[in-house]
């Protein structure tokens, strides 16, 4: 049986920390308040990155555990596992994480788990004597964000290790809430990649703890080996701004909760010849290209009324410092996401953005092209969408409404299936 642990800790218990003033208490705080007793006697690997800090004092879980572990019969941290962008989050996308290095702050070895085959990872962890893996990393609620697929591979590695090896997931909010579920379910036959390995939709509506339970259900030899330390105070209707939590960038180009909110709608742009705003202070909030008329793009997007009767796209220009159109003047828009509401479907919004960019571009300017990530042509878009059908329907001139309706049933079916993994109401 898959285990969900909600650890109830008395305020006056030994080693307890001061109560967090935020309405939501993260799984890592619950874990620490119990003096890490869940991993007593274990040799631990920690899967984390810059987002793995405690809200109460802003210290990082690895720094805290490295300082406390290794005493008497207590746990011992033997290795850090890093996702894309590296453990300390200082690497840009697809720049090549070092396979193994030493963390300067703790002196612990760091092993990149990004794009590492589970069998290789399992042998590495066994060689280091690991008996338990603790995961504390912030997801952003969008299927193609790579952290969840590194967790997926870690779970697959655990399944290949001795049967007493466990995975403990410290839960965190889905910043898009636990209500939004939309977009195509990944077609694993054609479109499995580092941006999706299991059949979940573009916006999945699960916390990372709930995802780990779903993944375990799909993976053999994982019965009873995934444990989730649940949050306190989180409800499914909460967007990030309602949690009272400080946003620490999980990756370099999602610097704010606003950028994470718009990400599922604008991320498809980076599979095209349009800049998605990398190289600016507002990635994914601004997008454009040298060949656009900014006013025309803004007018076209606002006419779609994605934010009801309020305009939510502002004409702008910017010069990226890296990425597509580095040092070139891009004309486009800024997405004022604060004007959007929970009722806005991010997948539908993304289709409106793509449809408008395609229709507003001069002939032969807008193209499907993931060259900047080493994937020229249409592959990147199909991997991001989870199916070639989205691209094909857009190329055929279909409207965002028709395309969104085509995939609505898939999302609804997944929503019904995934609800059995809910930890929160």
C-alpha positions in Angstrom: 0.0 0.0 0.0 1.2 3.5 -0.8 1.8 5.5 2.3 0.8 9.1 3.0 2.3 10.4 6.2 0.9 13.5 7.9 3.2 13.8 10.9 1.5 15.5 13.8 4.1 17.3 16.0 3.4 18.9 19.4 4.6 22.5 19.7 6.7 21.6 22.8 8.2 18.4 21.4 12.0 18.0 21.6 13.8 20.0 18.9 10.6 21.5 17.6 11.0 24.8 15.7 8.9 27.9 16.2 5.5 27.8 14.6 5.4 29.0 11.0 3.4 32.2 10.6 2.2 31.2 7.1 -1.2 29.6 6.5 0.5 26.8 4.6 3.2 24.7 6.2 5.4 22.8 3.8 6.2 19.1 4.1 9.8 19.9 4.8 8.9 21.9 7.9 6.7 19.0 9.2 9.7 16.7 8.5 12.2 18.9 10.4 9.9 19.5 13.4 9.9 15.8 14.0 13.7 15.9 14.1 13.9 13.9 10.9 12.8 10.8 12.8 11.3 9.3 9.6 14.9 8.6 8.3 16.6 7.6 11.6 19.5 5.2 10.9 19.3 5.7 7.1 22.0 6.6 4.6 20.3 9.4 2.7 20.4 10.9 -0.8 18.6 14.2 -1.1 17.0 15.2 -4.3 16.7 19.0 -4.2 17.7 22.4 -5.7 17.4 26.1 -4.6 13.7 25.7 -3.9 14.3 23.3 -1.1 14.4 25.8 1.7 12.3 26.1 4.9 9.9 29.0 4.9 10.3 29.6 8.7 14.0 30.6 8.6 14.9 30.3 4.9 17.7 27.8 5.5 18.1 25.1 2.9 17.2 21.5 3.8 20.5 20.1 2.6 22.5 22.6 4.7 20.4 21.7 7.7 20.4 18.0 7.3 24.2 17.9 6.5 24.9 19.7 9.7 22.6 17.5 11.8 23.2 14.1 10.3 25.9 11.5 11.0 25.6 11.7 14.8 25.4 8.4 16.8 22.6 6.3 15.3 21.1 9.2 13.4 20.8 9.5 9.6 23.7 10.3 7.4 23.5 12.4 4.2 25.8 10.7 1.7 24.9 12.4 -1.6 22.9 15.2 -3.2 20.9 14.4 -6.4 20.3 17.4 -8.6 17.7 18.1 -11.3 18.2 20.2 -14.4 19.9 23.6 -13.7 22.1 22.0 -11.0 21.7 21.7 -7.3 22.4 25.4 -6.6 20.3 26.4 -9.7 23.1 28.3 -11.4 22.9 26.6 -14.8 20.8 27.7 -17.8 18.6 25.2 -19.6 20.3 22.5 -21.6 23.8 23.8 -20.8 25.0 20.4 -19.5 24.9 19.7 -15.8 28.2 18.2 -14.5 27.7 14.5 -13.9 29.5 14.6 -10.5 30.9 17.5 -8.5 31.3 18.6 -4.9 29.0 21.2 -3.3 31.3 23.9 -1.9 29.0 24.8 1.0 28.5 21.3 2.4 31.4 19.3 0.9 28.9 16.7 -0.2 29.1 15.0 -3.6 26.4 16.1 -6.1 25.3 13.6 -8.7 23.2 15.0 -11.5 20.0 12.8 -11.9 18.9 14.8 -14.9 18.7 12.5 -18.0 20.4 9.6 -16.2 19.0 6.2 -16.9 17.3 4.6 -13.8 19.5 1.5 -14.0 22.7 3.6 -13.9 21.3 5.8 -11.1 20.3 2.7 -9.1 23.8 1.2 -9.3 25.4 4.6 -8.3 23.2 4.9 -5.3 23.7 1.3 -4.2 27.5 1.7 -4.5 27.2 4.7 -2.2 25.2 2.7 0.3 22.0 4.8 0.0 19.0 3.3 1.8 16.6 6.2 1.5 16.0 9.1 -0.9 14.4 12.4 0.3 12.9 14.6 -2.3 12.3 18.3 -1.7 11.9 20.3 -4.9 9.2 22.8 -6.2 7.2 21.8 -9.2 5.2 24.3 -11.3 2.2 22.2 -12.3 3.1 21.9 -16.0 3.9 18.5 -17.5 6.9 19.6 -19.5 8.8 21.0 -16.6 11.6 18.6 -16.2 11.9 18.2 -12.4 9.0 15.8 -12.1 10.5 13.6 -14.8 13.8 13.4 -12.9 11.7 12.4 -9.9 10.0 9.8 -12.1 13.5 8.4 -13.1 14.5 8.4 -9.4 11.4 6.4 -8.5 12.2 3.9 -11.3 15.8 3.6 -9.9 14.3 2.9 -6.4 12.3 0.1 -8.0 15.5 -1.5 -9.1 17.2 -1.2 -5.7 16.8 -3.5 -2.6 13.2 -3.7 -1.5 13.8 -1.8 1.8 15.0 1.3 -0.1 12.4 4.1 0.3 11.5 7.4 -1.3 10.3 10.2 1.0 8.6 13.1 -0.8 8.2 16.4 1.1 5.1 17.9 -0.4 4.8 21.4 -1.8 1.9 23.4 -3.4 1.1 23.3 -7.0 1.3 27.0 -7.8 -1.5 26.7 -10.4 -3.8 25.2 -7.7 -5.1 21.7 -7.6 -8.1 22.5 -9.6 -6.7 23.4 -13.0 -6.4 20.3 -15.3 -6.2 20.9 -19.0 -4.5 20.1 -22.3 -3.5 16.9 -24.1 -2.5 13.8 -22.2 0.9 12.8 -23.3 0.9 10.3 -26.2 3.7 8.0 -24.9 3.9 6.2 -28.2 5.1 9.1 -30.2 6.1 11.9 -27.8 7.9 10.5 -24.7 11.0 12.6 -23.9 12.7 14.4 -21.1 9.6 16.7 -21.1 7.2 13.9 -20.4 7.3 10.2 -19.7 3.9 9.2 -18.4 0.4 9.9 -19.6 -0.5 13.1 -17.8 -2.0 16.3 -19.3 -0.3 19.6 -20.0 -1.6 21.1 -16.7 -2.0 18.2 -14.3 -3.5 19.7 -11.1 -1.4 17.6 -8.6 1.1 18.4 -6.0 4.6 16.8 -6.4 3.6 14.4 -3.6 0.4 13.4 -5.3 2.4 12.9 -8.6 4.8 10.6 -6.8 1.9 8.4 -5.7 0.6 8.4 -9.3 4.0 7.5 -10.7 4.4 4.7 -8.1 1.1 3.3 -9.1 2.5 3.0 -12.7 5.8 1.6 -11.6 6.4 -2.0 -10.6 8.0 -3.0 -7.3 7.0 0.3 -5.6 4.3 -1.0 -3.2 4.7 0.7 0.1 8.0 2.4 -0.8 6.8 5.9 -1.5 6.0 8.0 1.5 4.7 11.6 1.3 5.0 14.0 4.2 2.0 16.2 3.6 1.6 19.9 4.0 -0.6 21.6 6.6 -3.2 24.2 5.5 -3.0 23.7 1.7 -6.3 23.5 -0.2 -6.9 22.6 -3.8 -8.3 26.0 -4.8 -5.2 27.8 -3.7 -3.0 29.7 -6.2 0.5 30.5 -5.0 -0.4 34.0 -3.9 -3.0 32.6 -1.5 -0.5 30.4 0.3 1.4 33.2 2.1 4.6 31.5 1.1 7.8 33.1 -0.3 8.6 32.1 -3.9 12.2 30.9 -4.4 13.0 30.5 -8.1 13.1 26.7 -8.8 15.0 27.5 -12.0 16.7 30.6 -13.5 13.8 31.6 -15.8 10.9 31.3 -13.4 12.0 34.1 -11.0 8.6 34.9 -9.6 5.3 33.2 -9.0 3.9 35.3 -11.8 6.3 33.8 -14.3 5.2 30.4 -13.1 1.6 31.3 -13.5 2.0 32.3 -17.2 4.5 29.5 -18.0 1.9 26.9 -19.1 0.4 29.4 -21.5 3.5 30.8 -23.0 6.1 28.0 -22.8 5.1 26.7 -26.3 6.6 29.8 -27.8 10.1 28.6 -27.2 9.5 25.8 -29.7 9.1 28.5 -32.4 11.1 31.3 -34.0 9.6 33.7 -31.4 11.5 34.8 -28.3 9.8 33.6 -25.0 11.6 36.3 -23.0 14.7 34.4 -21.9 17.5 36.9 -21.4 15.1 39.4 -19.8 14.0 40.0 -16.3 10.5 38.8 -17.1 10.9 35.5 -19.0 7.6 33.9 -20.2 5.8 37.1 -19.3 7.1 38.9 -22.4 7.4 37.4 -25.8 8.0 38.7 -29.3 10.4 38.9 -32.3 12.0 41.6 -34.5 9.5 40.9 -37.3 6.3 41.8 -35.3 4.2 45.0 -34.9 3.8 45.1 -31.2 0.5 47.0 -31.3 -1.0 44.5 -33.7 0.0 41.5 -31.6 -1.4 43.2 -28.4 -4.7 44.1 -30.1 -5.1 40.6 -31.5 -4.5 38.9 -28.1 -6.7 41.3 -26.2 -9.6 40.8 -28.6 -9.7 37.1 -27.4 -10.7 38.4 -23.9 -8.7 35.8 -22.0 -9.1 37.9 -18.9 -12.8 38.7 -19.4 -13.4 42.4 -20.3 -10.0 43.5 -19.1 -7.0 43.7 -21.4 -4.1 41.6 -20.2 -1.5 42.0 -23.0 0.6 45.2 -23.1 2.5 46.1 -26.3 6.2 46.3 -25.5 9.7 45.9 -26.9 12.8 44.4 -25.3 16.4 43.3 -26.1 17.3 39.8 -24.8 20.8 39.4 -23.3 21.0 35.7 -24.3 18.8 33.1 -26.1 16.8 33.8 -29.2 17.5 37.2 -30.8 20.3 38.0 -28.4 21.0 41.7 -28.6 18.2 42.3 -31.1 15.2 44.5 -30.6 12.1 42.3 -30.2 8.6 43.7 -30.6 5.8 41.9 -28.8 3.8 41.9 -25.6 3.8 41.5 -21.9 1.2 39.2 -20.3 -0.3 40.9 -17.3 -1.1 37.6 -15.5 -2.3 39.4 -12.4 -5.5 40.2 -14.3 -6.2 36.6 -15.1 -8.3 34.4 -12.9 -8.4 30.8 -11.8 -11.1 30.2 -14.4 -8.7 30.9 -17.3 -7.6 27.7 -19.0 -3.8 27.9 -19.4 -3.8 25.5 -22.4 -6.5 27.4 -24.2 -4.6 30.7 -23.5 -1.5 29.1 -25.0 -3.4 28.2 -28.1 -4.7 31.8 -28.4 -1.1 33.1 -28.1 0.2 30.7 -30.8 -2.8 31.4 -33.1 -2.3 35.1 -32.8 1.5 34.9 -33.3 1.1 32.8 -36.4 -1.6 35.1 -37.9 0.3 38.3 -37.1 3.7 37.2 -38.5 4.9 38.2 -41.9 5.1 35.3 -44.4 7.7 32.6 -43.6 8.7 34.3 -40.3 6.9 32.2 -37.7 8.2 28.6 -37.8 8.3 25.6 -35.5 11.9 25.5 -34.5 13.6 24.2 -31.3 17.1 24.8 -32.6 18.1 26.9 -29.6 17.7 23.7 -27.5 19.3 21.5 -30.1 16.0 20.2 -31.6 15.5 21.8 -35.0 12.1 21.4 -36.7 8.9 20.3 -35.1 10.2 17.8 -32.5 10.3 20.2 -29.6 6.7 21.5 -30.1 5.4 17.9 -30.3 7.2 16.9 -27.1 5.9 20.0 -25.3 2.4 19.5 -26.5 2.6 15.7 -25.9 1.2 15.1 -29.4 1.7 16.3 -33.0 -2.0 17.0 -33.3 -1.8 20.5 -31.7 0.8 21.6 -34.2 -1.0 20.0 -37.1 -4.3 21.6 -36.2 -2.7 25.1 -35.8 -1.0 24.7 -39.2 -4.4 23.8 -40.6 -5.7 27.2 -39.5 -8.0 25.9 -36.7 -9.1 28.2 -33.9 -7.9 27.9 -30.3 -11.4 27.0 -29.3 -11.7 24.1 -31.6 -8.3 22.7 -30.7 -8.9 23.1 -26.9 -12.2 21.3 -27.3 -10.5 18.4 -29.1 -8.5 17.6 -25.9 -11.0 18.5 -23.2 -12.2 15.0 -22.8 -8.6 13.7 -22.2 -8.1 16.2 -19.4 -11.4 15.3 -17.8 -10.7 11.6 -17.9 -7.3 12.1 -16.3 -8.9 14.4 -13.7 -11.3 11.6 -12.7 -8.4 9.0 -12.6 -6.0 11.2 -10.7 -8.4 12.2 -7.9 -7.8 8.9 -6.1 -4.2 10.1 -5.4 -5.5 13.4 -3.8 -4.0 14.1 -0.3 -5.9 17.4 0.0 -9.5 18.6 -0.5 
